[in-house]
């Protein structure tokens, strides 16, 4: 009685008669094909099956690929090979080896533990009763099922050709899905997949996120082609960082590195490899400087969550400055949860009219007369806590709520101060407008509707814009500024000196007022440089025939210094703190003006 391998070998001779055997003394002439390899792993506990399969596939090519055969003689050996070699395309697998279902157990481990979804698995059995075909195909992720006796040379070739083509098509799709086209590194999907595989192996790894310093400046200065070449150069260095498992490009200038080294060593290896030498691209030399956010993979934490942890750390590193490193800790999650809760509470507050306004008086520093007020937003959350404007305004900007907040402030300010402005001619109300609000397509409509709703005199409204909001000089910005000026609305540049501070920009802008930032006012009496900055801003305002208003005046010597330098206007705690509308209307200087206007 013939065994399985003998049956297979005899069947090949009888059915195909494709073999002509040379005399033993003759050496076969084999033409070596210079083709890329397509790896096939043969798994069978019968050595004769390996020999016959190798003989059947001799000299065959598959769509321009040559088969490179690997051999394993039990499931454990096969799993170890698959674990080490990610490029195996096809698995030709026996069902019955060290146990009746060893092959099927291997299929499950390969799919679920190694996540090798692209690998084509052909189940080959000499004893089909141990694994019924329909049941096996239904319950296991296999791609074909054959008995050994039916796999003649032609049928084996056909079966493998179909598997090879399927693998290559999946490889192309995987490349599009998991690879960054510019650098050849993984993209975000590829990184997450690599992290899942690494975590499944049961070891902790270090994830480093990199954000290149000054990349936008490089791009603006030298163009996209040079910037892309720089990114490719950084990618090449990332590929050779010692102890790295994989590298990825996640965004324009953001990269990731998955390392098997501990945190501190991973950071050192990364910085040494990337930043030790400058990078020269097209004769342009550039330092490789970057911030790092670092996190550790854990079996109980998903890969996407670990990535988000690294992003949290990276954001803090960027806020800390150039070339900084921050390591993730659990307190960051708590801070994020608190932040998310605060954003939700702010959104609810905007919907239920929980924001209120206070008004800080502004003075003519020469006459000491009150000339207007600045409207300032305040918020008390559901717990009764007064949230700092520096906190909730930043949150509103990040959460996309700033435009709605700004519109609420504008509407409230005009409604609150309408009677006051009608009673005191020339009295003005200053309202801050954020860059995001100003850029909204319907911004002008918001302003003009707010004026119309309460019959507010446009000449008594002053809109305060930051330099970054007013000075991009796009056609849209210039048209909005033109229409605001045409309506009689005053324009003030808030926090002047902290942004562009360009004479050419100011001349083109034609604003009415420059506001000196509190940080400069604080330095008037502290240093000669602080004094010179304020003198320069005042001279600039005078040259352009603009009013200059100093913010944050808290001490008498600051006030006296500003008056001596000829500053036009000011506001600050020394003269008056922000106050609620009812307190403002009862404030003696306002009451005096109202009584004077009635006469």
C-alpha positions as CSV (number, residue, x, y, z in Angstrom):
1,X,0.0,0.0,0.0
2,X,1.4,3.4,-0.9
3,X,1.8,6.2,1.6
4,X,0.5,9.7,1.0
5,X,3.7,11.1,-0.5
6,X,4.1,8.0,-2.8
7,X,0.5,8.5,-4.0
8,X,1.2,12.1,-4.7
9,X,4.4,11.4,-6.6
10,X,2.8,8.5,-8.6
11,X,-0.2,10.6,-9.4
12,X,2.0,13.2,-10.9
13,X,3.7,10.7,-13.2
14,X,0.5,9.0,-14.4
15,X,-1.6,12.1,-14.9
16,X,0.8,14.6,-16.3
17,X,3.8,12.7,-17.7
18,X,5.7,15.9,-17.6
19,X,9.0,14.7,-16.2
20,X,12.0,13.5,-18.2
21,X,14.8,12.2,-16.0
22,X,18.4,12.6,-17.1
23,X,20.9,9.9,-16.4
24,X,22.5,10.2,-13.0
25,X,25.8,11.1,-14.4
26,X,24.4,14.1,-16.2
27,X,24.2,17.5,-14.3
28,X,20.9,19.3,-15.0
29,X,21.3,22.7,-16.6
30,X,19.2,25.2,-14.6
31,X,18.8,28.7,-15.9
32,X,19.0,31.1,-13.0
33,X,16.3,33.7,-13.3
34,X,17.1,37.2,-12.1
35,X,13.6,37.8,-10.8
36,X,12.3,39.2,-7.4
37,X,11.4,36.4,-5.0
38,X,7.9,35.4,-3.9
39,X,8.2,33.5,-0.6
40,X,6.3,30.2,-0.2
41,X,6.4,28.4,3.2
42,X,5.8,24.6,3.0
43,X,4.6,23.2,6.3
44,X,4.4,19.4,6.4
45,X,5.8,16.7,8.8
46,X,6.6,14.4,5.8
47,X,10.1,15.1,4.3
48,X,9.1,13.4,1.0
49,X,6.3,16.0,0.6
50,X,8.8,18.8,0.8
51,X,11.0,17.1,-1.8
52,X,8.2,16.4,-4.3
53,X,6.7,19.9,-3.9
54,X,10.1,21.4,-4.6
55,X,10.5,19.2,-7.6
56,X,7.0,20.1,-9.0
57,X,7.7,23.8,-8.7
58,X,11.2,23.7,-10.1
59,X,11.9,26.6,-12.6
60,X,8.3,27.9,-12.6
61,X,7.8,31.7,-12.5
62,X,4.7,33.6,-11.3
63,X,3.9,36.8,-13.1
64,X,7.6,37.9,-13.1
65,X,8.4,36.5,-9.7
66,X,10.4,33.4,-8.8
67,X,9.3,31.2,-5.9
68,X,11.6,31.2,-2.9
69,X,10.8,28.1,-0.9
70,X,11.0,27.9,2.9
71,X,10.4,24.7,4.9
72,X,8.9,23.9,8.3
73,X,8.2,20.4,9.6
74,X,5.8,21.2,12.4
75,X,3.5,24.1,13.4
76,X,5.8,25.5,16.1
77,X,8.7,25.8,13.6
78,X,6.3,27.3,11.0
79,X,5.0,29.9,13.5
80,X,8.6,30.9,14.4
81,X,9.5,31.4,10.8
82,X,6.3,33.4,10.1
83,X,7.0,35.5,13.2
84,X,10.5,36.4,12.0
85,X,9.7,36.9,8.3
86,X,6.8,39.3,7.4
87,X,7.3,38.9,3.6
88,X,6.1,35.3,3.3
89,X,3.3,35.4,0.7
90,X,1.9,31.9,0.6
91,X,1.5,29.2,3.2
92,X,1.1,25.6,1.8
93,X,0.0,23.8,5.0
94,X,-0.7,20.3,6.0
95,X,-3.6,19.7,8.5
96,X,-2.3,16.7,10.4
97,X,1.2,16.9,11.8
98,X,2.1,16.6,15.5
99,X,-1.7,16.5,16.2
100,X,-4.8,16.0,14.1
101,X,-5.6,19.7,14.0
102,X,-2.1,21.2,14.2
103,X,-2.5,22.9,10.8
104,X,-5.8,24.5,11.8
105,X,-4.4,25.7,15.1
106,X,-1.6,27.3,13.2
107,X,-4.0,29.1,10.9
108,X,-5.8,30.6,13.9
109,X,-2.5,31.8,15.5
110,X,-1.3,33.3,12.3
111,X,-4.5,35.3,11.7
112,X,-5.2,36.3,15.3
113,X,-1.8,36.7,16.9
114,X,0.4,37.8,14.0
115,X,-2.4,39.6,12.2
116,X,-1.2,38.3,8.9
117,X,-4.4,39.0,6.9
118,X,-2.5,39.4,3.6
119,X,-0.9,35.9,3.7
120,X,-2.5,33.4,1.4
121,X,-3.1,30.0,3.1
122,X,-3.6,26.9,1.1
123,X,-4.6,23.9,3.2
124,X,-3.3,20.6,1.8
125,X,-4.2,17.3,3.4
126,X,-3.6,13.7,2.7
127,X,-6.4,12.7,5.1
128,X,-9.4,15.0,4.4
129,X,-11.7,13.3,6.9
130,X,-9.7,15.0,9.7
131,X,-10.8,18.4,8.4
132,X,-14.0,18.3,6.3
133,X,-13.7,20.8,3.5
134,X,-16.9,22.8,3.8
135,X,-16.7,23.0,7.6
136,X,-13.0,24.0,7.5
137,X,-13.5,26.7,4.9
138,X,-16.5,28.1,6.8
139,X,-14.8,28.2,10.2
140,X,-11.2,29.2,9.3
141,X,-9.7,32.0,7.3
142,X,-8.1,29.9,4.6
143,X,-8.0,30.7,0.9
144,X,-8.0,27.2,-0.7
145,X,-8.3,23.5,0.3
146,X,-6.8,20.7,-1.6
147,X,-5.9,17.0,-1.1
148,X,-2.4,16.1,-1.8
149,X,-3.3,13.5,-4.5
150,X,-5.1,16.1,-6.6
151,X,-2.3,18.6,-6.7
152,X,-0.6,17.7,-9.9
153,X,2.0,20.0,-11.3
154,X,-0.5,21.9,-13.4
155,X,-3.1,22.1,-10.6
156,X,-0.5,23.1,-8.0
157,X,0.8,25.8,-10.3
158,X,-2.7,27.1,-11.0
159,X,-3.5,27.1,-7.2
160,X,-0.3,29.0,-6.4
161,X,-0.7,31.4,-9.2
162,X,-4.1,32.4,-8.0
163,X,-2.8,32.8,-4.5
164,X,0.2,34.8,-5.7
165,X,-1.9,37.2,-7.7
166,X,-4.3,37.7,-4.8
167,X,-1.3,38.3,-2.4
168,X,0.3,40.8,-4.8
169,X,-3.0,42.7,-5.2
170,X,-3.5,42.9,-1.5
171,X,0.1,44.0,-1.1
172,X,-0.6,46.9,-3.5
173,X,-3.7,47.9,-1.6
174,X,-1.9,47.6,1.7
175,X,0.9,49.8,0.4
176,X,-1.8,52.5,-0.4
177,X,-3.5,52.0,2.9
178,X,-0.4,51.7,5.2
179,X,2.4,53.6,3.5
180,X,3.3,57.3,3.2
181,X,3.8,58.0,-0.4
182,X,6.4,60.7,0.0
183,X,8.8,59.0,2.4
184,X,8.0,55.3,2.1
185,X,7.5,55.1,5.8
186,X,4.3,53.8,7.4
187,X,1.4,56.2,7.6
188,X,-0.9,56.4,10.7
189,X,-2.7,53.1,9.7
190,X,0.6,51.3,9.2
191,X,1.9,52.5,12.6
192,X,-1.2,51.4,14.4
193,X,-0.9,48.0,12.8
194,X,2.8,47.6,13.7
195,X,2.0,48.7,17.3
196,X,-0.8,46.0,17.5
197,X,1.6,43.3,16.3
198,X,4.3,44.5,18.8
199,X,1.9,44.6,21.7
200,X,0.6,41.1,20.8
201,X,4.1,39.8,21.3
202,X,3.7,40.6,25.0
203,X,6.5,43.2,25.4
204,X,6.3,47.0,26.2
205,X,7.7,49.3,23.6
206,X,8.4,53.0,23.4
207,X,6.4,55.3,21.1
208,X,8.1,58.6,20.1
209,X,6.2,61.3,18.2
210,X,8.4,64.0,16.5
211,X,7.4,67.4,15.4
212,X,10.0,69.2,13.4
213,X,10.9,72.7,14.5
214,X,10.7,75.6,12.0
215,X,9.5,73.3,9.2
216,X,6.9,75.9,8.0
217,X,9.6,78.5,7.7
218,X,11.7,76.1,5.7
219,X,8.7,75.4,3.4
220,X,8.0,79.1,3.0
221,X,11.6,80.0,2.4
222,X,12.7,77.3,-0.1
223,X,9.5,75.9,-1.5
224,X,7.7,72.5,-1.4
225,X,10.3,70.6,-3.4
226,X,13.1,71.5,-1.0
227,X,10.8,70.8,2.0
228,X,9.8,67.4,0.6
229,X,13.4,66.5,0.1
230,X,14.1,67.5,3.7
231,X,11.3,65.3,4.9
232,X,12.7,62.4,2.9
233,X,16.1,63.0,4.4
234,X,14.7,62.9,7.9
235,X,12.8,59.7,7.0
236,X,16.0,58.0,5.9
237,X,17.6,58.8,9.2
238,X,14.6,57.5,11.1
239,X,14.9,54.1,9.3
240,X,18.3,53.5,10.8
241,X,17.7,54.6,14.4
242,X,19.0,51.7,16.6
243,X,16.5,49.5,18.3
244,X,13.6,50.8,16.2
245,X,10.8,48.5,15.1
246,X,9.2,50.8,12.6
247,X,9.0,54.5,11.7
248,X,6.0,56.4,10.3
249,X,5.1,59.8,8.9
250,X,1.8,61.0,10.4
251,X,1.4,64.5,9.0
252,X,3.3,67.1,7.1
253,X,6.2,67.4,9.6
254,X,5.1,64.9,12.2
255,X,6.9,61.5,12.5
256,X,6.7,58.5,14.8
257,X,9.2,55.9,15.9
258,X,8.3,52.6,17.6
259,X,11.3,51.4,19.6
260,X,12.0,48.3,21.7
261,X,14.5,50.3,23.8
262,X,13.5,51.9,27.2
263,X,12.2,55.5,27.1
264,X,15.4,57.4,28.0
265,X,17.5,55.3,25.7
266,X,15.0,55.6,22.9
267,X,15.1,59.3,23.1
268,X,18.9,59.4,23.1
269,X,19.2,57.1,20.1
270,X,16.6,59.1,18.2
271,X,18.2,62.5,18.9
272,X,21.7,61.2,18.3
273,X,20.7,59.7,14.9
274,X,18.6,62.6,13.6
275,X,20.3,65.6,15.1
276,X,24.0,64.8,15.5
277,X,24.8,66.2,12.0
278,X,23.1,68.8,9.9
279,X,21.2,67.6,6.8
280,X,22.3,69.0,3.4
281,X,19.7,68.9,0.7
282,X,20.4,70.5,-2.7
283,X,23.4,72.4,-1.2
284,X,21.2,73.9,1.6
285,X,22.3,72.9,5.1
286,X,19.6,72.5,7.7
287,X,19.7,71.5,11.4
288,X,17.3,68.7,12.3
289,X,15.6,70.0,15.5
290,X,12.4,68.6,16.8
291,X,10.1,68.2,19.9
292,X,9.3,64.8,21.2
293,X,6.2,63.3,22.9
294,X,6.9,59.9,24.4
295,X,4.5,57.2,25.6
296,X,4.8,53.4,26.4
297,X,2.7,50.7,24.9
298,X,0.7,48.4,27.2
299,X,-1.3,45.3,26.6
300,X,-4.3,46.7,28.3
301,X,-4.2,50.0,26.3
302,X,-5.2,50.1,22.7
303,X,-2.7,51.3,20.1
304,X,-4.8,54.3,19.1
305,X,-5.1,55.3,22.8
306,X,-1.3,55.0,23.2
307,X,-0.9,57.2,20.1
308,X,-3.2,59.8,21.6
309,X,-1.1,59.7,24.8
310,X,2.0,60.5,22.8
311,X,0.1,63.3,21.0
312,X,-0.8,64.9,24.4
313,X,2.9,64.8,25.5
314,X,4.0,66.2,22.1
315,X,1.6,69.1,22.4
316,X,3.1,70.0,25.8
317,X,6.6,69.7,24.4
318,X,5.8,72.1,21.6
319,X,4.3,74.6,24.0
320,X,7.4,74.3,26.1
321,X,9.7,75.5,23.3
322,X,12.1,74.3,20.6
323,X,13.7,70.8,21.0
324,X,11.8,69.8,24.1
325,X,10.8,66.3,25.2
326,X,7.7,65.5,27.3
327,X,6.9,62.0,28.6
328,X,3.2,61.1,29.0
329,X,1.8,60.6,32.4
330,X,-1.7,59.8,33.8
331,X,-2.2,63.4,35.0
332,X,-2.4,64.5,31.4
333,X,-5.4,62.3,30.9
334,X,-7.1,63.9,33.9
335,X,-6.2,67.4,32.6
336,X,-7.7,66.5,29.2
337,X,-10.9,65.1,30.8
338,X,-11.2,68.3,32.8
339,X,-10.6,70.3,29.6
340,X,-13.2,68.4,27.7
341,X,-15.7,68.8,30.5
342,X,-15.0,72.5,30.6
343,X,-15.6,72.8,26.9
344,X,-18.9,70.9,27.2
345,X,-19.9,73.2,30.1
346,X,-18.9,76.3,28.1
347,X,-21.0,75.2,25.1
348,X,-23.9,74.7,27.5
349,X,-23.2,78.1,29.0
350,X,-23.3,79.8,25.5
351,X,-26.6,78.0,24.8
352,X,-28.2,79.1,28.1
353,X,-27.0,82.7,28.2
354,X,-24.7,82.1,31.1
355,X,-22.0,84.6,29.9
356,X,-22.2,88.1,31.2
357,X,-20.2,91.3,30.5
358,X,-18.2,93.7,32.6
359,X,-17.1,97.1,31.4
360,X,-13.7,98.7,32.1
361,X,-13.6,102.5,31.7
362,X,-11.1,104.1,29.3
363,X,-9.8,107.6,30.0
364,X,-8.3,110.5,28.2
365,X,-5.0,110.8,30.1
366,X,-4.7,114.5,29.5
367,X,-8.2,115.5,30.7
368,X,-8.8,112.5,33.0
369,X,-12.3,112.3,31.5
370,X,-13.9,108.9,30.8
371,X,-14.3,108.5,27.1
372,X,-15.6,104.9,26.8
373,X,-15.6,101.4,28.0
374,X,-14.2,98.0,26.9
375,X,-16.6,95.1,27.0
376,X,-15.1,92.1,28.7
377,X,-16.7,88.6,28.8
378,X,-17.0,86.7,32.1
379,X,-18.3,83.2,32.8
380,X,-19.4,81.3,35.9
381,X,-19.7,77.5,35.2
382,X,-22.4,75.2,36.5
383,X,-20.5,74.6,39.8
384,X,-20.4,78.3,40.5
385,X,-16.7,78.7,39.7
386,X,-15.5,81.9,38.0
387,X,-13.5,80.6,35.1
388,X,-10.6,82.9,34.0
389,X,-11.2,84.6,30.6
390,X,-7.6,83.5,29.7
391,X,-8.8,79.9,30.1
392,X,-12.3,79.9,28.6
393,X,-11.4,82.1,25.6
394,X,-8.6,79.8,24.7
395,X,-10.9,76.8,25.1
396,X,-13.5,78.5,22.9
397,X,-10.9,79.1,20.2
398,X,-9.8,75.4,20.3
399,X,-13.3,74.1,20.3
400,X,-14.6,76.3,17.5
401,X,-16.9,78.2,19.8
402,X,-15.1,81.6,19.6
403,X,-17.2,83.0,16.8
404,X,-20.5,82.3,18.7
405,X,-18.9,83.7,21.9
406,X,-17.8,86.8,20.1
407,X,-21.2,87.4,18.5
408,X,-22.8,87.1,22.0
409,X,-20.4,89.7,23.4
410,X,-21.0,92.1,20.5
411,X,-24.8,91.8,20.8
412,X,-24.8,92.2,24.6
413,X,-22.4,95.1,24.6
414,X,-24.4,97.1,22.1
415,X,-27.7,96.4,23.8
416,X,-26.3,97.2,27.3
417,X,-24.6,100.4,26.3
418,X,-27.1,101.7,23.8
419,X,-28.8,104.2,26.1
420,X,-25.5,105.3,27.6
421,X,-24.0,106.1,24.2
422,X,-27.2,107.9,23.0
423,X,-27.0,110.0,26.2
424,X,-23.3,110.9,26.0
425,X,-22.2,112.0,22.5
426,X,-18.8,110.6,21.5
427,X,-18.8,107.9,24.2
428,X,-17.6,104.6,22.7
429,X,-17.8,100.9,23.4
430,X,-14.8,98.8,22.5
431,X,-15.4,95.1,21.6
432,X,-12.7,92.5,21.0
433,X,-13.0,90.4,17.9
434,X,-11.0,87.2,17.5
435,X,-9.1,86.3,14.4
436,X,-11.4,83.3,13.8
437,X,-14.6,85.4,14.2
438,X,-13.2,88.1,11.9
439,X,-12.6,85.5,9.2
440,X,-16.1,84.2,9.2
441,X,-17.9,84.9,5.9
442,X,-20.9,86.5,7.6
443,X,-18.8,88.7,10.0
444,X,-19.9,92.0,8.5
445,X,-23.5,90.9,8.5
446,X,-23.2,90.1,12.3
447,X,-21.8,93.5,13.0
448,X,-24.3,95.5,11.0
449,X,-27.2,93.4,12.2
450,X,-26.2,94.0,15.8
451,X,-26.0,97.7,15.2
452,X,-29.4,97.8,13.5
453,X,-31.1,95.7,16.1
454,X,-30.6,98.3,18.9
455,X,-30.2,101.4,16.7
456,X,-26.6,101.8,17.8
457,X,-24.5,104.6,16.3
458,X,-21.7,102.9,14.4
459,X,-19.3,105.8,15.1
460,X,-19.5,104.9,18.8
461,X,-18.4,101.3,18.3
462,X,-14.7,100.4,18.3
463,X,-13.6,96.9,17.1
464,X,-10.4,95.7,18.6
465,X,-8.4,93.3,16.4
466,X,-5.2,91.5,17.1
467,X,-2.3,92.2,14.7
468,X,-2.5,88.6,13.3
469,X,-6.2,89.1,12.5
470,X,-5.9,92.4,10.8
471,X,-2.6,92.1,8.9
472,X,-2.9,89.1,6.6
473,X,-3.9,91.5,3.9
474,X,-6.0,89.1,1.9
475,X,-8.6,90.6,-0.4
476,X,-11.3,89.4,2.0
477,X,-9.6,91.1,5.0
478,X,-9.1,94.4,3.2
479,X,-12.7,94.5,2.0
480,X,-14.0,93.9,5.5
481,X,-11.8,96.6,6.9
482,X,-12.9,99.0,4.2
483,X,-16.6,98.4,4.9
484,X,-16.1,98.8,8.6
485,X,-14.3,102.1,8.1
486,X,-16.9,103.3,5.6
487,X,-19.6,102.6,8.2
488,X,-17.8,104.9,10.7
489,X,-16.7,102.1,13.0
490,X,-13.3,102.7,14.7
491,X,-10.6,100.1,14.5
492,X,-8.1,99.5,17.2
493,X,-5.0,97.2,17.1
494,X,-5.0,95.2,20.3
495,X,-1.8,94.1,22.1
496,X,0.3,96.1,19.7
497,X,4.0,95.2,19.7
498,X,3.5,91.5,20.3
499,X,3.0,90.6,16.6
500,X,4.0,92.1,13.3
501,X,4.5,95.7,14.4
502,X,5.3,96.9,10.9
503,X,5.0,100.5,9.8
504,X,4.1,99.5,6.3
505,X,1.3,97.3,7.6
506,X,-0.1,100.0,9.8
507,X,-0.1,102.6,7.0
508,X,-2.1,100.2,4.8
509,X,-4.4,99.2,7.6
510,X,-5.5,102.8,8.5
511,X,-6.6,101.9,12.0
512,X,-7.8,104.6,14.5
513,X,-6.0,103.4,17.6
514,X,-3.0,101.4,18.8
515,X,-3.3,99.7,22.2
516,X,0.0,99.2,24.1
517,X,0.0,95.7,25.6
518,X,0.1,95.5,29.5
519,X,3.4,93.6,29.3
520,X,5.1,96.8,27.9
521,X,3.4,99.1,30.4
522,X,4.7,96.9,33.2
523,X,8.3,97.6,32.0
524,X,8.1,101.4,31.8
525,X,9.6,101.8,35.2
526,X,11.5,98.6,35.3
527,X,14.0,98.9,32.4
528,X,15.3,101.4,29.8
529,X,14.4,98.9,27.1
530,X,10.7,98.8,28.3
531,X,10.6,102.6,28.3
532,X,12.0,102.8,24.8
533,X,9.5,100.3,23.4
534,X,6.6,102.4,24.7
535,X,8.2,105.6,23.3
536,X,8.6,103.9,19.9
537,X,4.9,102.9,19.8
538,X,3.8,106.4,20.8
539,X,6.0,107.9,18.1
540,X,4.6,105.5,15.6
541,X,1.1,106.3,16.5
542,X,1.7,110.1,16.4
543,X,3.4,109.7,12.9
544,X,0.3,107.9,11.6
545,X,-2.1,110.2,13.4
546,X,-3.5,107.4,15.5
547,X,-4.7,107.4,19.1
548,X,-2.5,105.4,21.4
549,X,-4.2,103.7,24.5
550,X,-2.1,102.0,27.2
551,X,-3.6,98.9,28.9
552,X,-3.1,97.6,32.4
553,X,-2.1,100.8,34.2
554,X,-1.8,99.8,37.8
555,X,0.6,102.2,39.5
556,X,0.9,105.9,39.7
557,X,4.4,106.1,38.4
558,X,3.3,104.2,35.3
559,X,0.5,106.7,34.7
560,X,2.8,109.7,35.2
561,X,5.3,108.2,32.8
562,X,2.7,107.7,30.1
563,X,1.3,111.2,30.6
564,X,4.8,112.6,30.3
565,X,5.4,110.8,27.1
566,X,2.2,112.1,25.6
567,X,0.1,108.9,25.6
568,X,-3.5,109.8,24.6
569,X,-5.6,107.3,26.5
570,X,-5.4,104.5,29.1
571,X,-7.2,102.0,31.2
572,X,-6.3,99.9,34.2
573,X,-7.0,99.0,37.8
574,X,-5.4,102.3,39.0
575,X,-8.2,104.3,37.5
576,X,-11.1,101.8,37.4
577,X,-11.7,98.1,37.6
578,X,-14.1,96.3,35.2
579,X,-17.7,96.6,36.6
580,X,-21.2,95.3,35.9
581,X,-23.5,97.5,33.9
582,X,-25.6,98.5,36.9
583,X,-22.5,99.5,38.8
584,X,-21.2,101.4,35.8
585,X,-24.4,103.4,35.5
586,X,-24.2,104.3,39.2
587,X,-20.4,105.1,39.1
588,X,-19.9,108.8,39.9
589,X,-17.9,109.8,36.8
590,X,-20.6,108.2,34.5
591,X,-23.5,109.7,36.5
592,X,-21.8,113.1,36.3
593,X,-21.5,112.9,32.5
594,X,-25.1,111.8,32.2
595,X,-26.3,114.7,34.4
596,X,-24.1,117.1,32.3
597,X,-25.6,115.7,29.1
598,X,-29.2,116.2,30.4
599,X,-28.6,119.9,30.9
